[in-house]
Amino acid sequence: MSKTTISFSRTSLNKTIIISVGILLVVGFIWFFATSSSQTTAATGDAVTMVNGIQIIQITARGGYKPNNINAKSNVPTSLWIQTTNTFDCSASVTIPKLNVRENLPNTGNTEIKIPEQASGTTLTGVCSMGMYSFKINFN
Ligand SMILES: [Cu+2]
């Protein structure tokens, strides 16, 4: 009689272990996919998104440019959006020499600079009017 009880409680203990392991696996999978998807976003750079076939690059200008080293796709029409927020330093005055772009950004606002499709291997550099702050966009 007591034997039966022991073997019964063993079975329920095994069930508990199997269920616990199952839950751990499910949680582990969810965690793994959540982590790996956020890593994918980080790898492509939070600054770069694709919207309706147009590559959107978003950076901020205030005491420099953030991010200042961006990896983007080549051969895609691109819009560079520069956001200023109470930007009273010279990073509000930006040039991209290769594109003959010279923009005086508003102290606060969002400015779009259209970038035509760039060949793979091209690097565009943007600099402030004094040349002390810069950012790079690498097209690959
Ligand atoms: Cu400057």
Residues whose N, C-alpha, C, O or C-beta is under 5 A from the ligand:
A	BS01	CU	C90 S91 C128 S129 M130 G131 M132 Y133
